[in-house]
Amino acid sequence: MDSVQPKPAATIILVRNPTGAASVLLGRRSDTAAFMPSTYVFPGGAVEADDFVTQPDYPLNPVCAVALGHQGFAIAALRELREETGLQIGSGIDLSPLRYVFRAVTPASYLRRFDARFFVANAAAICGDPDDMRPECPELTDLGWVNITDLGRMALPSITRFVLSGVLKKLPSLEPPAPVPEVGL
């Protein structure tokens, strides 16, 4: 049996106060979600065709641009952030605060597969109040900022823990590793 082709996806890890008592934004997926039910995840999801429309006016960090090859993944991460939390970075599309930090492909044995790019950004880049979350869709519940010391008690998917551990090891820096780690390819 041939495995399911992975769908392109993008995820954003927002870190609040990376130089002090850091916290990250997480939301809980529904108990009935088809993929990773009942787990806490970062805002993110499948890349849409419109995310890959050429957007020359939205420059991406040069290191990230070289690693990604196209800014569509970063645009998708910001779109998903807005849809799932109501939060926005900048007043329009501002890719400059995003750093591409990880790529993961869901194992071939899964019925739903994603080829996900993970981005990290400082929550200080959020336009408006970072506590004023008004999701456009009900995909995530229990949205909130979780202190990094409390993450061990949460139901996190193994890939979320793995990526998060790499990000947290680098704090207070949010710069991408070189090269960007990839798993499951």
C-alpha positions, 0 to 999 in steps of 0.5 A: 500500500502506498503511503498518503502524500503529506500536505504542506503545513506551517506552524508558529511558535510565539514566545513571550518574554524570551529573556525572562520567565518565557511562555509560549502560546498554545491551544487545545485541539478538540477531542473529535479532531481527526489529527492529534485530538485532545492535545495542545499545539501551536497555531498552524495548519495546512498551507493553502494555494493562495499562500504561495501567490508571489508576494514580493512586498513581504520580505522574509529574513534572508537566512529563512528565505534561503532555507525555505525557497519561498515565503508561502510557508511563512504567509501560511503561518501568519494566516493560521495564527490570525484564524486560530487566535485572532492575533496578528503580527504587524498591521499587515503581512509582516514576515520579518519577525519570523524565524524558520526553525524546524521541518517535520514530515508525519510518518508514512504510516499515518493516514493524515500526513503533513510536511510542516515548517515551524517558525518562531517569533517574539510575541512582542511583534504582535500588533495589539494586546497579546491576551486579546484572542478572538479566533475566526474559527473554533479549531483551538480551545483553551488558548493561552500563554503557558509558562515554559516551566508548566509544559511538562504537565501538558498533553503535547504531541511528541513532535511539539515537545521535540521542536519546543525543546530545541527552541527553548535551549536557544533562549533568549535567542530566537535565531534559527539554527544552521542548518534547520533540523529536519525529521521524517523526510 
